[in-house]
């Protein structure tokens, strides 16, 4: 019997530049099954809105069509069962000799893959893996970084140089072998749907697991209806390798744009078209190879010469940041996505702390629920999530996120700072939960890393540099067109008041047909925009003072005092009142403070007096940021 190979697609939904797929084809198989296992962990246990599900289905359908073009007898075969229970059965039923797949560094994926590899070894099936999600192998980066997480671009690049150059992309195959027979007469291990974290999106019971080969028995790509979703996706962004490669060519056809790209200089208020590449969702699902993207950019920069941008602002720099977070996650493990147990994450006693429960992935891993230690903070969080904070630029960004599944990276910075150290003092893990739910390009490593960065708990420590919900938007869009697009209640308001509608007099509001009142969470009424949920100047000062105390106390997530709760004594002795377990009161402020702009993309925001910046220990990225400001 010759080689009978299963190629297991996961977050590599493409044919181009796939080292693992090449390894499978190098076996010269007599039979090759391209399969995708419909994993109940993601269906029930990971937050995901309809937009991201649609994007995944787009990518699968496109890949299946591409496979059929290479071999009409083949396609992407979707099997409806957890891989841990499915593989032992199909190894035997299909006489499989090899299982090939691309490595993954996500926490659940590592445990899942370990279980599958163990069952393959027991069945006498040889397992072959290759990395392909990142520029370098994340585990190799950690090894070359002395076993430590990469907490800066400099550390990442140093470790990368020790490994060697980033490999050039390899071409897509021109032919795929026929699949073998696919009997599924064995019993199906149907998963339990409870608890279903995505239940709010389902109006009918899902039919994902009606049969191993799907409801029609054709191993077809699923539909939103099978998932029980009655609503359609609202995002205009569609997935798939075909679109990804077309988009890549379009971007690089404008050589000046691609070669001189500097992400901090792109506008978070741009729409139709957006100011950045919008390639990140393709990278997440593997519809676009990061190495293909990297070498397109690097070759163009070398050709362009003087005037080309450099990392970290350049296109290649964005990919380096991605590798940095992946390698940090690979080194730290399950605790990377949380504060508890994370020795690289500062402990800040934010409001709405996570409930910590065993999840099966690791001891004391966050299960997605949280304590309401402050009803006011919870109301602020709910208003932030719904895009009804009363600060129009924040609300426009959050509504874009919900509708499209994407917002510009500076917009993400703005809303993240506002929720954490720049206003609400709500735990960064709450924001990470919301981004996990809504983002098309949600990567567990990048999401956790970015939220730690913006909350100044890891990677970056200049917490006193806050984004203003007023001046920051005005810097990019003085007339408020972005707000008018996403906050239609204010579409006719004079530009003088579009960022601060609460400052407009009654005549101005009447002319625009708008009233400023309420909190926006109750019954929606035409022409009504919510009052600002607090005085931004007051809240910013409270957050700065609380951050200063937390930094001076200096606890990290792996400190035993964090786990046993004795941290409270330290903060109480320091006179802290803005912290977990203490309600901040119940009176929303009426007016947000005017704020100033440093001119470099961040605002510390107080005109009436200078902020006193405390001396803090620099994080790994701070020196780089300082250096870039001087140049």
C-alpha positions, 0 to 999 in steps of 0.5 A: 500500500502506498502513502495515504495522506490526510492534509488537515487544514486549519488556519491555513486556508490557502494553496500558495506558500504552504510548507505543510501542504508541500510536505504532504505532496512530497510524499507522492501520495496515492490518496490525499484527503484535504479535510477541515474538522468542524471543531465544537470548541470554536462553535461553542466555546470561543466568542465569535460574531456572525461576521467572522463566521461568514468570513471563515465560510468564505475562506473555506468555500474559496479554498474548496473551489480552488482545490476542485480546479486542480482536481475535479474529484477533490475539494475541501472535505468538512467533517463534523466532529471534534478532531480528538475523537474523529481522527482515531476512527478515520485513521482506521477506516480510511487506512491512513498512513500520514497526517500532515498539518501546519503548526499552531501556537494558540493555547487550545490548538497546542492541546488539541494537536497533542491529543491528535498526535498521540492518537496517530502514534497509537494508530501507527500514522506518521505525523508531519508538521511545518510552520507557516502562520508566521515569518519565523517558527515561533518556538524557534524564536523563543529558543533563540531568545533564551527561552523568554518571550519576545517583548519588543521588536528588537528582541524579535529581530535579534532572535530572527537573525539567529535563526536565519533569513525569512524564507521566500514563498513557495508556489501553489501546487499545480495538481492534487492527487485523488482522494481515497474512499471516505467511509463514515459508517462508524459512530459519531461522537456528538459534542455537548452544546452547553455552555454555548458562549455564542447562543445569543446569536442563534435563533434556532438549534444548530445542525452542525453535528447532524451527521459527520458528513453534514446534513446532506452527507456531502462533506460540504462547507457549512452555512450560517443557517446550519449554525443556527444564525438567522441574521446575515453578516453585515460586514462588506469584507469578504474572505478567501485566498482569491480575493486576498491575492487580488488585494495584494496585487492591488496594494503593490500596484501603487508602489509609492503607497506600499513602499512609503507606508507608515501605519501611524500616519494613516487615518483611523477616520478614513472609510470607502476606502480605508487607509490601511491594507485590510489584509489582517483578516486574510492573514488570520485565516491563512488565506494569505501567506505572511511570507508572500506579503513580507517579500512583496513589501521587502522587494519593493522597499529595496527597489524603491530606495531612498524614501522607503519606510522602515520597521516598525511603521512599514508594512514589514514592520506590521508583520514583525509585530505579529511575530512578536506577539505569537512568540510571546504567547508561545513562551508564556503559554495559557497565562499570556491572555490574562493577568493572573499567572502572567509574570510579564503583565503588571497587576492593576486592580481594574474594575470588572475583574475576570472570574477565574475558573478551570476551563480544561486548558489550564488551571485557573484560566479565565472562562470569559465571565467577570465580577461586577464590583462596580455597577457604574463601571459595568454600565460604562462598559456596556455603553462602550461596547454598544457605542453609546458612550456620549463621546461621538468618536468613540461611538463611531469606532465601536459601531464600525467594529460591530457592523464591519468587524474591523477598525483601524489600528489607531481607532483600536488604540483610542477605544482601548485606552478609553476603556482602561487607563484613559477613562473607565478603568475597566479591566483590559480583559473585558475589552479583549473579550469584545474584540474577540467577539467582533473582529474579523482578524482576531488573533488570540496572541495579537489581541491579548498583546495589544490590549496589554500594550494599550493598558500599559500592563506589558510591552509599553509603560507610558501610561500618562500618554492618553488618547483624547476622545475629542482632540484625537478624532479632530486631528484626523477628521475636523469636519466629523465625516467619520462620525456622521457616517457611523453616528447618524443621530448627529449627521446634521450637527454643525462641525463645531459641535460634532465631537462635543454635542453636549456643548451645543445650545438648544437652538443648534441642537434643534436645527440639527434635529437632535437631543442629547439625553439618556444613556443610550442603553434603553429604548432607542429613539430617533434623533436622540444621542446619549449624554457623555457618561462622565467628565473625561478630564476628571476620569483621566486624572483619577485613572492617572493617579491610580496607575501611578500608585499601581506602578509604585506598588509594582505587582505582576500577575505571577505574584502570590499576593495577586492570587491570594488577594492580599494585594488589597492591603498594599493598595489600601495602605497606599490610599487607593480608592479607584480599584476592584471592589470599590464602587466609584459612585453613581453620578455620571458627569455632564461635560468632558474636558477639552484636551490638547494634542502632542502632535505625535499621535497621542494626547495627554489631554489637559489644558488647564494644568500640566500633567505631572509625569511620574518616573516609571521603569521603561518597558522594552518598547519605550526606548524604541518609541523615544528614539523614533520621536527624535528622528 
